[in-house]
Every structure is written in structure tokens, then in C-alpha cells.
Amino acid sequence: MLFPPGTIVATPGALELVEQGLDLRRYLTRHLHGDWGDLDTHDRQVNHRAVVQRLRILSAYDTPCGKLWIITEADRSVTTLLLPSEY
């Protein structure tokens, strides 16, 4: 892991993806290991700096069940799995 996740929470929309058969743990693991998913080069660089400078980290994944975002707060107190529409 590149950083601690803190408390891990999921929004109702993210939990609906689970009901559709999506394994959220797979995407959480990718996020915590620096696989930021479907971000452009600039946003990937921002995340790499955020790991070192303790800023907020955002990953975005296009999953078979829809888009999923994962956000770890700057203080590493919480990581939230959510749909973009819930932001």
C-alpha cells in the first residue's frame, strides 16, 4: 500500500454496484496501490504528488457496472467509494 485508507465507507450508489455483482475490494486495492484507473496523465501526476504531500487522492474506474470513484481524504482518515453523481 502507498498510503493508509483510514475508515473505508461506501455510498448507497456504490453499494448498488455490489448488488450488481461488482467486487469493490478489487478497485479499493488498485487505488491503495497507486493504480488510479481511468485518469488522464495530469490527474495521475497530481495523485502521485498527493501521496507524498498528503493531499486528497482520487481514482476513477470505468467498471462493467458503471463508473466508480474512490477518494481518500488528505488526512487519510477516510476513503470513500462513490458514484460520480454522488459527489
N, C-alpha and C positions, 0 to 999 in steps of 0.2 A: 504494500500500500504506500502511496505517495503522501497521504495525509489521513488523519483520523476523521471518521464521518460524524462523530458526535451521536446524538439521538437520531435514529432513522425513522422518518414518518412518510406516509403516503396519503395523498388527497383522495377524495371519492372517485375522481376520474381515473387516477392511476389504479385504484383497486378494481375498477370496472375492466381495465385491461387484463388483470389477473383472472377475472371471471371469464374472459375470452380465451384464456389459456396462456397468456404471456407470463414468463418467468422473470419477475422484476429483479431477482438476485443477480441474474446474468448481466443486466445493464448496470446495476449498482457496482458490481465487481469491476466492470470495464471503467466506470467513472473513477473509482478509487485507485485504479492503476494507470490512469493517465490516457485512457482511450476515450477521447471526448466525443466520439460519434461523428455526426454529420455537421461539423462546424467548418467554416472556411479557415484559411491559413491564418488570417489576422486573429480570429477568435481563439484558435488553438494557441497562438503565441501569448495572447492575453491570459489564458488559463495557465500556461507554463510559468509566467511571471506571478500569477496569483498564488500558486503553490508555494513559491519561495517567499513572497511578500505578505502572505497570509491575507489575501483578498478573497472575495466571493468567487466560487468556481461554478461554471455552468456547462453541462453536457447536454447534447440534443441527439436523440436517436429516432430514426425512421424505422419503426418496428412493423412486423406483419399485422399488428392490431391497431396501428396508428402512431402518431408522434408522442414521444415521451421526453420530458425534460427532467434533469436531476440537478439540483442546486445545493451546494454546500456553502454555508454561511462563512464569512471571513473569520469569525472567532472559533470556527469548527465545532460549534455547539449543536448544530442540527444539519442534517441532509434531508432534503425533501424531494420526493418523486411526485411529479405532477404532469398534467397536460398543459400545453401552451395556453389553452383557453382559460386555465385556472390561475394564470399568473396575475 
